[in-house]
């Protein structure tokens, strides 16, 4: 790194003792510590003397040099005496032998390693430079950040004298060089969006520093904000002309031209390596291969050859092989076996996913891409939202790597395409029940049943040569009865191997009953059912019941909810589930979590319809699962929102849920179980469980507000709304529409939310449902604010408060008070708004540290901003940010950053406003595209105040586009901002 100061060599040759307990700092105030206890360093001039000695690299400074350093050309008459006095005082407080007199001057000697913060920063900077030169950018960035963290404010803060001033300038320039180097590496690693916020603040603080402007242009361009990038150049050119009378340097001019040409080499970082995170960057996700893999030799060779073509010297394209066949034919087993054999050819990792294509709800490609990107080392904050952006980033991350991707159990080619790598060196194996004829360029393999010889060999390896050799004919009868399907053979052989008293003939006799298998073996997927029948028939009664009832519940997997299905103690349930795992009828997805193969689940349900007695037990099992989820979610709701009486108005449950000692574990459970919980709600449609299903959806509203499961939540809410309407159940419909209103507000779809909220309030009134009616009135009030109908909003909030107060729901009352404060704020009654927000905050504070306390600080911060009490407002916004982060409300975090930016812009702190606006854009906000338009409008105002008018103009044009689609009123306001700029 150019410009790095020399490191002070302060240890005296031959010194046998080093006072390692003594430490000094100059990268900030000049201070000293002994064993972490501060040491008094005296007056400013005395600190100036100490700083001069510390910065002379252990060399002696003469008295004349020290006088010049402290006073320059006009020293006092007693300057020499003053220097001696300062040195004497310092010698008394420092360790013996540290400050020495030598040749009429002084020196600091004998310090321990790392005793001076500057020396430590220099060593770290050198280490970072070495790591960068070797290509280890992750380590280089981490070390460079450690070096920069050594600064604690202004260098040599408060130290007088010309020497200190010169050193301040030198060391600040070095700090900026280090910062530019780290930011450059940030961009090399693809952290564009995160870097924009920091660079925006830095360019405001150092407007004439062209390298920072260049990095900002590149960060904006790679974030898809080309117009803003070009606007930065225009702002820079105008500023340099006005201030210095010069043009931008050639490098900046060249970057502008490359952006105008949309240079493809500019679009991607030179080294797209992810942030160093806890997840591995060389994934090894393949399931274990079976030790008794048998046969399939021709298929193994064929597939291995295709994979080898992806990594050979002549490789031009990515290799794709797609295996198709009926369920249970061994597609996954073969693919996993081949993938393990090919691992040496793909040293950069292997990815695996079960796409659940045979089920009713297959895996979404964007969800899978998020999981793959994390496994490849991409930070969560760098993963975009849309399918197209995730797919593009995925291909970029894989470029230059040799990775094998196994896509198991695919639904169709459309599900697979976004998950394929894009370059040579990578390969994909796909398994599916359908032929992937729509997958361009794929090598298609149709996998049939085993040959009789292979089937017998597999059976023998599992059961044992001795038992099969004695009854070879009976063994052939067994594998024939299994239809030579590998899964059926494995289940049959496993059961026989576990029953030492059985002979092969006993098993063959059981399979000879054609009433239980011949019809199912005729064709298609029904052939798999015969193999499952064999395993099911060997289960003990308790195992069989567990198998049947577990299959009834939807969702990707099942955990402790299984105990509710079976109505058994958790310990007994776990024993049963593990025994089912041993039979291969159930899979252990992770410790404590279990799942069915899609077809096994269908078979288990068929068994339940046929065998479960009395028939009402099936409905009772699903009712117990729903009770479990509702009771647990209600407990979490109450924990997150103490004083909220909603839980008192939910449908009663007969079965208990989980209880958590602290909020983190509760939220872990909620977000882990989110998909299964919502599946349970969907299963309640068109049943007498619908009321409880809707209440569960309401109690789990965090899944929508956090953005974690918003899409699934909305789909579920729509389904229960329709079901409740068809059932003519006003109470249930009102609550269902309240949940749908909530998720529509989160996404900013105000017009749809308005209709749902109107219907919710109407149905709640018809059902005399005070809880739903109060929340619906609150929601309609919020919608009125969005539509600028402030008087209507005020009346609706007051109606909601009245309902909450009558029901004793203090938390609901406080929440609505915050919204009422916003209504008064919009109507210009600022003092009233502040008073109401404080009243609501006091109400919630009595209930404990609740998540909604953050909304109180948020509302009060808004009111205080309007009251021009900006520091108070920022304090409350800070509290809100902390609480929202603790409760994983990312969208609320982003929205609060927007409000922080509003406070800063009102206080004329444009640089800070721009920085927080950028954070709001990076995180996302409650309110969808409409709120994004608000953030861009404010960011434009901040940039305009910083003199960056072209970039401000780009922000306003993007905001206008969003408003024209969603909010015409705001569109007029932005046009007014643009009019003078466009006319200039």
PyMOL commands that set and color helices and strands:
alter all, ss='L'
color gray80, all
select helices_A, chain A and resi 44-54+63-71+79-93+117-133+137-148+162-188+192-205+210-222+226-243+250-260+264-267+297-311+331-341+343-345+365-375+380-382+387-398+413-417+452-463+465-470+472-481+486-498+504-511+514-516+526-537+541-550+561-566+570-582+598-611+616-640+645-649+663-672+674-683+690-699+702-705+710-727+730-746+750-767+770-786+790-807+810-826+830-845+852-866+870-886+890-906+910-923+928-945+949-966+968-983
alter helices_A, ss='H'
color red, helices_A
select strands_A, chain A and resi 22-25+28-29+31-34+37-39+61-62+99-102+105-108+152-157+319-324+350-354+404-410+427-432+443-446+587-590+593-595
alter strands_A, ss='S'
color yellow, strands_A
deselect
rebuild
show_as cartoon
